[in-house]
Amino acid sequence: MIFEHIFRLIFYFSVKWRERAFLITIKRLVKMSYIEMKHSYKRYQAGETEIVANNDINFAIKKGELVIILGASGAGKSTVLNILGGMDTNDEGQVLIDGVDIATFNAKELTTYRRNDVGFVFQFYNLVPNLTAKENVELASEIVPDARDAEQTLVDVGLGKRLNNFPAQLSGGEQQRVSIARAVAKNPKLLLCDEPTGALDYQTGKQVLKILQDMSRHKGSTVIIVTHNSALAPIADRVIHMHDATVSSIEVNEHPQDIETLEY
């Protein structure tokens, strides 16, 4: 009887230990960063002068976050975005995307990464003028195997009635929404936005930001926005401040502000 009782106790505590170890593992996985830049440097040569565009960049981003990289012109934020998007390479350091260091990629691997994993939204829309809104989105969705439906993606950004309009027949805000739909239709791991509201008026800019915030909150997209406008910071889950080519501070917003209530 005594040995049976001891055996039951040992079995009970071993089960509890395994359950606890499992929960700890799950918690660690949840907390793992989706994107990490570790001691990343980027330098350019201008004649005999070396320009340091990124100087020991360090930050981490979780999956599904909306992140704003904030800084004045020349702070190095667009260089960070270009490196994350595989459009440029760093000189030193790691750039981890979902556990893979893209800093080690060759040119062919970077092309595959850009095509399959990254959606870009720029300040200027870069739409093909002789293609309709739907055709512009299809142009991007056709290059990846698991693309979203182009028509439904345009409906999701409020352009269901503008499918067959050409860019010249659309307002600036509508063109930017087409460019967002084009980026999102690829089902990218990352949605990278460089001053996406820079060429838009106040109300149209808020509409575009609402779409990006919804992509993060409701679609699980990881969205990174580069801007010089500090008034946008409250809508982000995480704000990365850059100054003089380095990260000066990082803020985490536990309760990001809804874009509808933001005044800027």
Buried (B, 14 or more C-beta within 10 A) or exposed (E): EEEEEEEEEEEEEEEEEEEEEEEEEEEEEEEEBBBBBBEBBBBEEEEEEEEBBBBBBBBBBBBBBBBBBBBEEBBBBBBBBBBBBBBBBBEEBBBBBBEEEBBEBEEEEBEEBBBBBBBBBBBEBEBEEEBBBBBBBBBBBEEBEEBBEBBEBBBBBBBEEBBEBBBEEBEBBBBBBBBBBBBBBBBBBBBBBBBBBBBBEEEBBBBBBBBBBBBBBEBEBBBBBBBEBBEBBBBBBBBBBBBEBBBEEBBEBEEBBEBEEBEB
